[in-house]
Amino acid sequence: MMYPYVNYPDGTEVTFSNIYTDDNGQECVDVHFERPTKNGFDSVRIKLPTYEVTVWEGNYSDEEIEFFKQVVKNSSDLFYRYAKEGGLKFA
């Protein structure tokens, strides 16, 4: 399950997964960045807690990837908390 987090002005939508256990027994959350293009989507997925880029498709620049990594690092506690709660609760 992926939960919405935020939308950026360029059309990039940020979503995050439920908490899952990887092959090493580590609790993880995937944070996915995606924006529509003429020919499909640009997509990047970053895995918490390692901050590893596991998917990079399309035309996001190196600078955008570094920005996304910083967003994930700065908000990692929120991603884990909201993943445990089943997503953000909107009024």
CNS distance restraints for C-alpha pairs under 8 A (distance, minus, plus):
assign (resid   1 and name CA) (resid  17 and name CA) 5.66 0.50 0.50
assign (resid   1 and name CA) (resid  18 and name CA) 6.06 0.50 0.50
assign (resid   2 and name CA) (resid  15 and name CA) 5.93 0.50 0.50
assign (resid   2 and name CA) (resid  16 and name CA) 5.21 0.50 0.50
assign (resid   2 and name CA) (resid  17 and name CA) 4.47 0.50 0.50
assign (resid   2 and name CA) (resid  18 and name CA) 6.82 0.50 0.50
assign (resid   3 and name CA) (resid  15 and name CA) 5.20 0.50 0.50
assign (resid   3 and name CA) (resid  16 and name CA) 5.26 0.50 0.50
assign (resid   3 and name CA) (resid  17 and name CA) 6.24 0.50 0.50
assign (resid   3 and name CA) (resid  86 and name CA) 7.76 0.50 0.50
assign (resid   3 and name CA) (resid  87 and name CA) 5.39 0.50 0.50
assign (resid   3 and name CA) (resid  88 and name CA) 7.49 0.50 0.50
assign (resid   4 and name CA) (resid  13 and name CA) 7.65 0.50 0.50
assign (resid   4 and name CA) (resid  14 and name CA) 6.27 0.50 0.50
assign (resid   4 and name CA) (resid  15 and name CA) 4.42 0.50 0.50
assign (resid   4 and name CA) (resid  16 and name CA) 6.69 0.50 0.50
assign (resid   4 and name CA) (resid  87 and name CA) 7.37 0.50 0.50
assign (resid   4 and name CA) (resid  88 and name CA) 7.55 0.50 0.50
assign (resid   5 and name CA) (resid  13 and name CA) 7.66 0.50 0.50
assign (resid   5 and name CA) (resid  14 and name CA) 5.38 0.50 0.50
assign (resid   5 and name CA) (resid  15 and name CA) 5.15 0.50 0.50
assign (resid   5 and name CA) (resid  16 and name CA) 7.00 0.50 0.50
assign (resid   5 and name CA) (resid  88 and name CA) 7.28 0.50 0.50
assign (resid   6 and name CA) (resid  13 and name CA) 6.01 0.50 0.50
assign (resid   6 and name CA) (resid  14 and name CA) 5.24 0.50 0.50
assign (resid   6 and name CA) (resid  15 and name CA) 7.26 0.50 0.50
assign (resid   7 and name CA) (resid  11 and name CA) 6.50 0.50 0.50
assign (resid   7 and name CA) (resid  12 and name CA) 5.71 0.50 0.50
assign (resid   7 and name CA) (resid  13 and name CA) 4.41 0.50 0.50
assign (resid   7 and name CA) (resid  14 and name CA) 6.15 0.50 0.50
assign (resid   8 and name CA) (resid  12 and name CA) 5.15 0.50 0.50
assign (resid   8 and name CA) (resid  13 and name CA) 6.40 0.50 0.50
assign (resid  10 and name CA) (resid  35 and name CA) 7.51 0.50 0.50
assign (resid  11 and name CA) (resid  34 and name CA) 7.98 0.50 0.50
assign (resid  11 and name CA) (resid  35 and name CA) 5.22 0.50 0.50
assign (resid  11 and name CA) (resid  36 and name CA) 6.74 0.50 0.50
assign (resid  12 and name CA) (resid  33 and name CA) 6.25 0.50 0.50
assign (resid  12 and name CA) (resid  34 and name CA) 5.12 0.50 0.50
assign (resid  12 and name CA) (resid  35 and name CA) 4.11 0.50 0.50
assign (resid  12 and name CA) (resid  36 and name CA) 7.46 0.50 0.50
assign (resid  13 and name CA) (resid  33 and name CA) 5.72 0.50 0.50
assign (resid  13 and name CA) (resid  34 and name CA) 5.33 0.50 0.50
assign (resid  13 and name CA) (resid  35 and name CA) 6.13 0.50 0.50
assign (resid  14 and name CA) (resid  31 and name CA) 7.01 0.50 0.50
assign (resid  14 and name CA) (resid  32 and name CA) 5.61 0.50 0.50
assign (resid  14 and name CA) (resid  33 and name CA) 4.68 0.50 0.50
assign (resid  14 and name CA) (resid  34 and name CA) 6.66 0.50 0.50
assign (resid  15 and name CA) (resid  31 and name CA) 5.83 0.50 0.50
assign (resid  15 and name CA) (resid  32 and name CA) 5.19 0.50 0.50
assign (resid  15 and name CA) (resid  33 and name CA) 6.68 0.50 0.50
assign (resid  16 and name CA) (resid  29 and name CA) 6.81 0.50 0.50
assign (resid  16 and name CA) (resid  30 and name CA) 5.55 0.50 0.50
assign (resid  16 and name CA) (resid  31 and name CA) 4.35 0.50 0.50
assign (resid  16 and name CA) (resid  32 and name CA) 5.96 0.50 0.50
assign (resid  16 and name CA) (resid  79 and name CA) 6.99 0.50 0.50
assign (resid  16 and name CA) (resid  83 and name CA) 7.41 0.50 0.50
assign (resid  17 and name CA) (resid  29 and name CA) 5.58 0.50 0.50
assign (resid  17 and name CA) (resid  30 and name CA) 5.28 0.50 0.50
assign (resid  17 and name CA) (resid  31 and name CA) 6.62 0.50 0.50
assign (resid  17 and name CA) (resid  83 and name CA) 6.52 0.50 0.50
assign (resid  18 and name CA) (resid  29 and name CA) 6.24 0.50 0.50
assign (resid  18 and name CA) (resid  30 and name CA) 7.86 0.50 0.50
assign (resid  18 and name CA) (resid  83 and name CA) 4.90 0.50 0.50
assign (resid  18 and name CA) (resid  84 and name CA) 7.01 0.50 0.50
assign (resid  18 and name CA) (resid  86 and name CA) 7.10 0.50 0.50
assign (resid  19 and name CA) (resid  27 and name CA) 6.27 0.50 0.50
assign (resid  19 and name CA) (resid  28 and name CA) 5.47 0.50 0.50
assign (resid  19 and name CA) (resid  29 and name CA) 5.04 0.50 0.50
assign (resid  19 and name CA) (resid  80 and name CA) 7.10 0.50 0.50
assign (resid  19 and name CA) (resid  83 and name CA) 5.89 0.50 0.50
assign (resid  19 and name CA) (resid  84 and name CA) 6.73 0.50 0.50
assign (resid  20 and name CA) (resid  27 and name CA) 5.57 0.50 0.50
assign (resid  20 and name CA) (resid  28 and name CA) 5.33 0.50 0.50
assign (resid  20 and name CA) (resid  29 and name CA) 6.54 0.50 0.50
assign (resid  21 and name CA) (resid  25 and name CA) 5.43 0.50 0.50
assign (resid  21 and name CA) (resid  26 and name CA) 5.33 0.50 0.50
assign (resid  21 and name CA) (resid  27 and name CA) 4.56 0.50 0.50
assign (resid  21 and name CA) (resid  28 and name CA) 5.96 0.50 0.50
assign (resid  22 and name CA) (resid  26 and name CA) 5.49 0.50 0.50
assign (resid  22 and name CA) (resid  27 and name CA) 6.61 0.50 0.50
assign (resid  22 and name CA) (resid  28 and name CA) 6.73 0.50 0.50
assign (resid  27 and name CA) (resid  49 and name CA) 7.90 0.50 0.50
assign (resid  28 and name CA) (resid  47 and name CA) 6.73 0.50 0.50
assign (resid  28 and name CA) (resid  48 and name CA) 5.26 0.50 0.50
assign (resid  28 and name CA) (resid  49 and name CA) 6.12 0.50 0.50
assign (resid  29 and name CA) (resid  47 and name CA) 5.97 0.50 0.50
assign (resid  29 and name CA) (resid  48 and name CA) 5.14 0.50 0.50
assign (resid  29 and name CA) (resid  49 and name CA) 7.37 0.50 0.50
assign (resid  29 and name CA) (resid  79 and name CA) 7.28 0.50 0.50
assign (resid  29 and name CA) (resid  80 and name CA) 6.82 0.50 0.50
assign (resid  29 and name CA) (resid  83 and name CA) 7.54 0.50 0.50
assign (resid  30 and name CA) (resid  45 and name CA) 6.49 0.50 0.50
assign (resid  30 and name CA) (resid  46 and name CA) 5.74 0.50 0.50
assign (resid  30 and name CA) (resid  47 and name CA) 4.59 0.50 0.50
assign (resid  30 and name CA) (resid  48 and name CA) 6.12 0.50 0.50
assign (resid  31 and name CA) (resid  45 and name CA) 5.58 0.50 0.50
assign (resid  31 and name CA) (resid  46 and name CA) 5.23 0.50 0.50
assign (resid  31 and name CA) (resid  47 and name CA) 6.37 0.50 0.50
assign (resid  31 and name CA) (resid  48 and name CA) 7.61 0.50 0.50
assign (resid  31 and name CA) (resid  72 and name CA) 7.34 0.50 0.50
assign (resid  32 and name CA) (resid  43 and name CA) 7.20 0.50 0.50
assign (resid  32 and name CA) (resid  44 and name CA) 5.80 0.50 0.50
assign (resid  32 and name CA) (resid  45 and name CA) 4.34 0.50 0.50
assign (resid  32 and name CA) (resid  46 and name CA) 6.46 0.50 0.50
assign (resid  33 and name CA) (resid  43 and name CA) 5.63 0.50 0.50
assign (resid  33 and name CA) (resid  44 and name CA) 5.10 0.50 0.50
assign (resid  33 and name CA) (resid  45 and name CA) 6.21 0.50 0.50
assign (resid  33 and name CA) (resid  68 and name CA) 7.85 0.50 0.50
assign (resid  34 and name CA) (resid  41 and name CA) 6.41 0.50 0.50
assign (resid  34 and name CA) (resid  42 and name CA) 5.49 0.50 0.50
assign (resid  34 and name CA) (resid  43 and name CA) 4.44 0.50 0.50
assign (resid  34 and name CA) (resid  44 and name CA) 6.52 0.50 0.50
assign (resid  35 and name CA) (resid  41 and name CA) 5.47 0.50 0.50
assign (resid  35 and name CA) (resid  42 and name CA) 5.37 0.50 0.50
assign (resid  35 and name CA) (resid  43 and name CA) 6.82 0.50 0.50
assign (resid  36 and name CA) (resid  40 and name CA) 5.90 0.50 0.50
assign (resid  36 and name CA) (resid  41 and name CA) 4.44 0.50 0.50
assign (resid  36 and name CA) (resid  42 and name CA) 6.51 0.50 0.50
assign (resid  37 and name CA) (resid  41 and name CA) 5.19 0.50 0.50
assign (resid  37 and name CA) (resid  42 and name CA) 6.92 0.50 0.50
assign (resid  41 and name CA) (resid  57 and name CA) 7.92 0.50 0.50
assign (resid  41 and name CA) (resid  58 and name CA) 6.60 0.50 0.50
assign (resid  42 and name CA) (resid  56 and name CA) 7.81 0.50 0.50
assign (resid  42 and name CA) (resid  57 and name CA) 5.64 0.50 0.50
assign (resid  42 and name CA) (resid  58 and name CA) 4.24 0.50 0.50
assign (resid  42 and name CA) (resid  59 and name CA) 5.80 0.50 0.50
assign (resid  42 and name CA) (resid  60 and name CA) 6.40 0.50 0.50
assign (resid  43 and name CA) (resid  55 and name CA) 6.93 0.50 0.50
assign (resid  43 and name CA) (resid  56 and name CA) 5.72 0.50 0.50
assign (resid  43 and name CA) (resid  57 and name CA) 5.13 0.50 0.50
assign (resid  43 and name CA) (resid  58 and name CA) 6.31 0.50 0.50
assign (resid  43 and name CA) (resid  60 and name CA) 7.64 0.50 0.50
assign (resid  44 and name CA) (resid  53 and name CA) 7.02 0.50 0.50
assign (resid  44 and name CA) (resid  54 and name CA) 7.50 0.50 0.50
assign (resid  44 and name CA) (resid  55 and name CA) 5.08 0.50 0.50
assign (resid  44 and name CA) (resid  56 and name CA) 4.52 0.50 0.50
assign (resid  44 and name CA) (resid  57 and name CA) 6.50 0.50 0.50
assign (resid  44 and name CA) (resid  60 and name CA) 7.94 0.50 0.50
assign (resid  44 and name CA) (resid  65 and name CA) 7.73 0.50 0.50
assign (resid  45 and name CA) (resid  53 and name CA) 5.72 0.50 0.50
assign (resid  45 and name CA) (resid  54 and name CA) 5.53 0.50 0.50
assign (resid  45 and name CA) (resid  55 and name CA) 4.86 0.50 0.50
assign (resid  45 and name CA) (resid  56 and name CA) 6.77 0.50 0.50
assign (resid  46 and name CA) (resid  51 and name CA) 5.62 0.50 0.50
assign (resid  46 and name CA) (resid  52 and name CA) 5.47 0.50 0.50
assign (resid  46 and name CA) (resid  53 and name CA) 4.48 0.50 0.50
assign (resid  46 and name CA) (resid  54 and name CA) 5.89 0.50 0.50
assign (resid  46 and name CA) (resid  55 and name CA) 7.32 0.50 0.50
assign (resid  46 and name CA) (resid  69 and name CA) 7.28 0.50 0.50
assign (resid  46 and name CA) (resid  72 and name CA) 7.71 0.50 0.50
assign (resid  47 and name CA) (resid  51 and name CA) 5.15 0.50 0.50
assign (resid  47 and name CA) (resid  52 and name CA) 5.30 0.50 0.50
assign (resid  47 and name CA) (resid  53 and name CA) 6.48 0.50 0.50
assign (resid  47 and name CA) (resid  54 and name CA) 6.76 0.50 0.50
assign (resid  48 and name CA) (resid  52 and name CA) 7.35 0.50 0.50
assign (resid  48 and name CA) (resid  72 and name CA) 7.94 0.50 0.50
assign (resid  48 and name CA) (resid  76 and name CA) 7.28 0.50 0.50
assign (resid  49 and name CA) (resid  76 and name CA) 7.77 0.50 0.50
assign (resid  51 and name CA) (resid  69 and name CA) 6.70 0.50 0.50
assign (resid  51 and name CA) (resid  72 and name CA) 7.52 0.50 0.50
assign (resid  51 and name CA) (resid  73 and name CA) 7.47 0.50 0.50
assign (resid  56 and name CA) (resid  60 and name CA) 7.94 0.50 0.50
assign (resid  60 and name CA) (resid  64 and name CA) 5.99 0.50 0.50
assign (resid  60 and name CA) (resid  65 and name CA) 6.74 0.50 0.50
assign (resid  61 and name CA) (resid  65 and name CA) 6.32 0.50 0.50
assign (resid  62 and name CA) (resid  66 and name CA) 6.27 0.50 0.50
assign (resid  63 and name CA) (resid  67 and name CA) 6.23 0.50 0.50
assign (resid  64 and name CA) (resid  68 and name CA) 6.16 0.50 0.50
assign (resid  65 and name CA) (resid  69 and name CA) 6.19 0.50 0.50
assign (resid  66 and name CA) (resid  70 and name CA) 6.24 0.50 0.50
assign (resid  67 and name CA) (resid  71 and name CA) 6.25 0.50 0.50
assign (resid  68 and name CA) (resid  72 and name CA) 6.22 0.50 0.50
assign (resid  69 and name CA) (resid  73 and name CA) 6.13 0.50 0.50
assign (resid  70 and name CA) (resid  74 and name CA) 5.97 0.50 0.50
assign (resid  71 and name CA) (resid  75 and name CA) 6.05 0.50 0.50
assign (resid  72 and name CA) (resid  76 and name CA) 5.49 0.50 0.50
assign (resid  75 and name CA) (resid  79 and name CA) 6.29 0.50 0.50
assign (resid  76 and name CA) (resid  80 and name CA) 6.34 0.50 0.50
assign (resid  77 and name CA) (resid  81 and name CA) 6.13 0.50 0.50
assign (resid  78 and name CA) (resid  82 and name CA) 5.91 0.50 0.50
assign (resid  79 and name CA) (resid  83 and name CA) 5.88 0.50 0.50
assign (resid  80 and name CA) (resid  84 and name CA) 6.20 0.50 0.50
assign (resid  81 and name CA) (resid  85 and name CA) 6.35 0.50 0.50
assign (resid  82 and name CA) (resid  86 and name CA) 6.10 0.50 0.50
assign (resid  82 and name CA) (resid  87 and name CA) 4.87 0.50 0.50
assign (resid  82 and name CA) (resid  88 and name CA) 5.80 0.50 0.50
assign (resid  83 and name CA) (resid  87 and name CA) 5.49 0.50 0.50
